[in-house]
Amino acid sequence: MSSRKSAQRDLTREMIMDAARDLFIVKGYQHVSMRQIAKELGYSHGAIYYHFTNKAELFYALVEEHFGMLEHKLIELAQATLAPREKLEAILLGYIEFGLNHQSHYEIMFLIKDEEVRDYLNQSPIETYELFAQTVHSLSEKQLSIQEIWSIFLSLHGFVTHYLRHVLQYEDVLDMAKAHVQFLLKDIFQS
């Protein structure tokens, strides 16, 4: 077996995605090439093309994976056996926890803007937001408008982006996250 085939088998999609994620965050999408990713991993750029046809496809795979992780977390929390208020509190805190414990993932999902990848970012964000909106709507005590649910989402997103790169993990701002979520829940649950 040739060493090229062996290298292609040894190099996994996960290894490529991990290296690309870090480079995209540090250098920005436009300033990263497939050659740089390969160099970071110690492989030829041809080995990467065995797994991904281009940089945009690689970026898309990252986005899909990350939104899948967030959706899984939201679904898991939505299925918990809790009263509606406690379940919604867990979901809102879970969103913040995901963003701060997976900071590079969150940046890839929401903060990299580039024309080349815009076409790739279509369904996953919409599907995840719809899941979030449906869950918030079904658990709220009062009838929330689309704008109110969007405002809740934006508030959570703002919280995460405010602390992104300023804290190491969710636990560093746990008390503030709980206070923020309680503030949001005040208007949803008339208590």
Protein Blocks (a to p, Z undefined) as FASTA:
>chain_A
ZZklmmmmmpcfklmmmmmmmmmmmnopklpcfklmmmmnopafklmmmmpgbfklmmmm
mmmmmmmmmmmmmmmmmmpccdfklmmmmmmmmmmmmmmmmmmlmmmmmmpccfklmmmm
mmlmmmmmmmmmmmmmmmpmbdcdfklmmmmmmmmmmmmmmmgokafbfklmmmmmmmmm
mmmmmmmpcZZ
